[in-house]
């Protein structure tokens, strides 16, 4: 397991790169960003000493979902590869539970955000539908008015 030192602003890994390692912060702070360096850049998390990141890359060997950037000078991280994680977790079994709790929290937060997006989409769909129904009803009333004479329809708007 390698100890790596990064300066403030230095990228530890980039979003989209294939991950085969995770990191344990030994000192300093690390920012986790979506779309780092673009107009839509968003800080997802700020992590400090004793916290881990990049675990999804280690577990899945899949493209990174975010960019990790050192936020302080002399940010120290311990790099754990797929070959070393067994030894790492034997040394620090408490990290397994910490990672599981973190992943569980992320799943719960994602689920809550997903439900909120679905609720808003449903409400928008219903609002659009109501407007369409109002328009259809107003057209029908206009036809009735043409045939039988005018009456007041302001209450429908």
WOCOR-V180724 format. One record per helix or strand. SS is the DSSP state (a for helix, b for strand). FROM is the first residue (numbers start at 0). LEN is the number of residues. Records with the same first field share a line. If there is no record, write none. Layout:
BEGIN
SS: FROM-LEN + FROM-LEN
END
This chain:
BEGIN
b: 1-5 + 10-3 + 17-1 + 20-7 + 29-5 + 41-6 + 51-2 + 62-1 + 66-4 + 74-7
a: 54-6 + 84-7 + 93-55 + 153-3
END
